[in-house]
Amino acid sequence: MNRVRTLPRSCAALLALVLALSLAAAGCGDDEPKTTGAEGEFIEAGEKVDYQVQLTRLLNPQQRPDDSYLRGQAPLARDQAYLGVFLRIENDSDSAYRPPRGIKLVDTTGDEYLPLDTTQSGFGLDFGEAIPPGDVAPPPNSPAQFGPTSGALILFRVKEQSATDNLPLELVIPVEGEEEPSTVTLDV
């Protein structure tokens, strides 16, 4: 004779209550936009504009495909490194969105870095080009969109120590009309 073991009624009721409460809590998200987070998460940087950092890594000018990403860049000093942040921007708003030139990288000691111009490479985020409503960066059919990360490159020349010891790094995105910027903690 096969016996099926069942939970006592009190345990089953408690389990059902815990399950119901956890489902209710999962459905009770707040409507506040997420303006800070980690690499890989969608972070809102303005009304209906989302940034998603897909990859952050040091770039080596002597290797492929990094040499293509670094086309037109000056040689590095001994204590410097190139750091690439590959991201996607989705503009779900009703107006064109121009990525802010004031995006910066900040390490734990407070050192700040502004992005370099990477438009010569074809992989870089073009700060001079607005993203139309309902569109994305990198644009469809661009080298960046077909690249290994499918992300637009924001390139920084940093102190090597910033990219190896002064971690975590944060990508700080100014938001028009807001006092507080959006931030992404990068995974270098």
N, C-alpha and C positions, 0 to 999 in steps of 0.2 A: 504494500500500500504506500503510495507516494503522499507525502505530507508537504503542504505548502506553508512556509513560515510567513506569518503576517506580523506587522508591527502592532503593538498595543494601541488602542484607540487614542490614548493621550499623546503618544509619540507621533502618530499619523496626523493628529490635529495640529500639534506643534510644528511639524514639518510643513503642513499646508499653510499655516500662518506665516512662517518664515519665507516661504516661496512667494506668497501673495505680497508681503511687504517689500521683498526685493524687487519684484516686478513693478510695483507701484513706484518705488524709488527710482528705478531705471527710466520710467516714463515721465518723471517729474523733472526734466531738465529745465534750467532757467533759460530765459530768452536773451540773456546778455551775450553779445558776440565774444568769441574767444580771441583775445588780442595778444596773448602770450602762450608759448608752448614750445615743444621740442621739434627737432628736425623730423620731417615726415608728416606732421600734423598740419591741418589747414588753419591758418591764422588770418583773421580779418584785419585788414589795414585800410579802413575807410568803408563807407557805405557800399556793401555788396562787392567788395574787392578782396579776394582771398589769395594769400601767398602759401605755397607749399615748397619748402626746401627739400629737394630730393637727395642731394648728396653734397658733402663738403669734404674736400681733400686738398692736400698739398700737391702742387703741379711741378713736374720735372721738365725743364726746357729741352732736355736731351732725349726724351722718350716720346713715342707716339701714343695717343693722339694729343698729348699735352703740347707738343711743339706747334700744332695747329691752333690750339686755344690761345697760345701766347704770341701768335703772329703780330709783329709790330711793337712788342714790348722791349724796353731797355734791359740790358743785362743786370743781374742782381749784384748787390754788394755781398761780401762774405757772410755777414750775419743776417741776411734777409732770405725770405722765401715767398713764393707765390702761393696764395691760397685761393682756390676756386670754390664758389658757392653756386651750385646748379639748382635752379628753382623754376617753378611754374607760377604764373600769375593769372587768375581768372577774374575777368571784369564782368560781373553779372549785373552791373548798374545800368542806368539809362543814359549815361553820358560817358564820353571818352575819359580814360584814366592815363595819366602820365606818371610812370614810376618816379618817385622823388630822387633827385640827384644826391640828396643828403643822407641816403642810406649809409650806414657805417657799421664797422665791425669793432667790437669792444672786448678787450681781454680783462682778466680778473684784477689787473693792476691799474686799470683805467686807461691804458693806451688805446687810442682810437685810430681807425684807418678808414679812409674814403676809397670808393671804388675807382679803378683805372678804366680808361676808355678801351673797350674790347670790340668795337664795331668792325675793325679791320679783319678780325678773325672769322666773322660770320656766325660765331657761336655766342657772342656777348649780348647782354640785355642792352637795348638801345634806349637810353634815358631821354633822348630827344624825340622819340617816336611814341605817340599816344596809342594806347590799346583801345580799339573801338568797343562800344557797348556790346556785350555778349560774346566777346572774343577773348583770346588767350595770348600769353607770351610764354614761350617763343611762338611766333606765328606759324601756322601750318605751312608745310613745304619749305621750311627754312633749314639750313644746316644744323642748327641747334635742335630742332624738333626731330630730326633724323639721327642725331648723335646718340652715343651710348646711354646718356641719362635722359634724353628727351627734354632737357631743361636748358633754360637760358643761363649763361654764365655771368656771374658778377665776380670780378677778379680784384684781389687785394694784394698789395706788396706789404708784407708784414715783417716784423722782427721775428727771426726764427724761434726765439724763446716764446713769443706770444702764441705760436702755433703748436708748440710742443710742451711747454711747462705752465703757461698762464691760462689754463683751461678751467672751466668751459668758456668758449667764445660765444658772444651774443651778436646776432644780426639785429640791428636797431632800425626800424622802418618808421620814418616820420609820417604822421597822418594829418592831412590838411584839415584845419579847423579844430584839431584836438591838441590838448596840452600834453598828453601822455602818448608816446610812440607805441607801436606794436613791436614785440620782440620774439625772436626765435633762438632757442639755445641750440647751438650747433654741435654736431657729433664728429669731431675731427679725429 
